[in-house]
Each structure stands twice: as C-alpha cells, then as structure tokens.
Amino acid sequence: MAFTLYNAPQSTCSQRVRFVLNAKGLAFEEVKLDLLVGDQLKPDYLALNPNGVVPTLVHDDTVVIDSSVIIEYLDEVSPEPENFTPTSPAARAQMRSHMRFIDEMPAAAVRVPTFNLAFLPRFQAMSPEEFLAFAESKPLRKEFMLAMGQTGFPQKEMDAALGRMQRTYERMEESIAASGGPFLMGTKPTLADISLMPAVVRMADLNLDHMWDDRPNVGRWFDAIKAHPAFAPTYYFGSLLTERFPHLQEMAKKRT
Ligand SMILES: N[C@@H](CCC(=O)N[C@@H](CS)C(=O)NCC(=O)O)C(=O)O
C-alpha cells in the first residue's frame, strides 16, 4: 500500500490525517503545500481536489478528499494496530454525531481567530487587486476571504467565533463527564477526538487556552491526546503557527 498525503504542516485538517497515519504506523510520502502562496489552487492540485483545500490522500490509485472522510477511510483500509471506530452501530453513530458537530462548530469557528491573528498581515501586504484575485480563485473559501477582507473580521465576528468555541468546550465537558473520559467516548480515543484535536491545539497555539481554565475535563482530555504516541510526530516542528509566525510569539509575550 503506497500513501501520498498532500497537506500543509499547520493545516488543522491535515493534522487529523497525519495523526491517524502515524498512529497506524503507515509510511507515507508527504507533499507540503504552501497555502499562503496558493499551491492548493494550481491546476495539477485542483485535478486531485477540486475544492482547492488540503488534505488529499492518494492511496495507490484511489484519491480521497476531506479530512473526515480520509480518517474514516484509513480506519477501514488499515484497522490495525490501532482502530479509532467503535464496534457497535450505536457507538459509531455517537462518534459520527460528534464528528458532524466538530466540523460544524470548532473546526469552522477556529478559522476566524486563525486568519485574524496569524494570516492577516500576509493579506494586508497584498495590493487590493492581488487580494481580490486570490480570494476569487478559491473554490470553497471565496466568501470567507471576502468577508474577512484586508482589514480582518470585525470584533463581532471574533466574539461569535470564540462563543462557538466556548460552546464546544461545554459540550466536551459534558461528554467526557458522561463517558468517564479521558476521551469523549471513554478510555480510548475515537475519530471524534482526532477530529477535535487540531482546533484545541490551535486555540492553545493562539494563546487562548485560558478559555478552558475552569473546565477540568477539557484539560484532562488535552493532556491525554498529547500523550498519545502519534501526537509528537504529527506536530513536527513547523506545525504550530507560533513556529512559523514570529509576530504571534510577540503577541503572546505581551499578553503574559
Ligand atoms: N472539509 C475540508 C476542509 C479543508 C480545509 O478547509 N482545509 C484548509 C486548511 S485546514 C485549506 O486547505 N485552506 C486553503 C484555503 O483556504 O485556500 C476537510 O476537512 O478536509
């Protein structure tokens, strides 16, 4: 089985897939795309993934797109040595409900602070014409880019996104309390935990981890996922925004 992963080091969606590949001990060729220069919008890549986003997994002759679909696919084609899908249909349904919630809420919400705090200076350095052309060329994220513009999302949008993250932590706290933890569904991580992981790591990377100071189960969950052997190889150096954007380190220092 030959795997090629088209991805980006700091992309949250890519981190889900790297984690599963690493956990299963599957060797893969990693093709790194620079999303800020638009590698994901080049014709060769769009032929693989017409959405113009990462990740894309190529497994022999099969092309699989969308991180949630890819991690489910990997659990099916390579169930050993570690499987992240429960066996009973009821538990699978519960896991998938978590995954839909995660894609709709934290995975989407975390883009707003990410773009405002990390990427905006890059877009502000473009001419208005360049920025418009870049935004217009995105099959999936055109409206998101135009809503952000070169001045960034307004405070109201930032507050709404952080509110959605807050509701995610509430939901985590409840699910972990009900399952006994440390993971969402009990003692073993499922694909739902792996789907959630990058958004929580991203919030810590943006120095916003104080948001779960009063939620012990979220802290316990975070420690547990970081202790998984697949975590360190997934987050190799350069995977965090603070490792790529020095201005974020300066912001973090000012806040402490
Ligand atoms: N639902 C897709 C979303 C993929 C996605 O949004 N990827 C981001 C990085 S995490 C991306 O490639 N963005 C490129 C862009 O905005 O142009 C998935 O989970 O794979």
The ligand as a Gaussian input file, in Angstrom:
#p B3LYP/6-31G(d) Opt

LIG

0 1
 N      -13.739000      19.953000       4.988000
 C      -12.387000      20.019000       4.496000
 C      -11.847000      21.391000       4.760000
 C      -10.423000      21.532000       4.297000
 C       -9.839000      22.901000       4.570000
 O      -10.535000      23.879000       4.861000
 N       -8.511000      22.986000       4.505000
 C       -7.824000      24.231000       4.732000
 C       -6.645000      24.020000       5.663000
 S       -7.154000      23.353000       7.223000
 C       -7.277000      24.736000       3.420000
 O       -6.756000      23.980000       2.633000
 N       -7.389000      26.051000       3.161000
 C       -6.883000      26.601000       1.964000
 C       -7.546000      27.867000       1.607000
 O       -8.299000      28.413000       2.414000
 O       -7.304000      28.330000       0.493000
 C      -11.538000      18.943000       5.164000
 O      -11.800000      18.651000       6.325000
 O      -10.638000      18.392000       4.518000

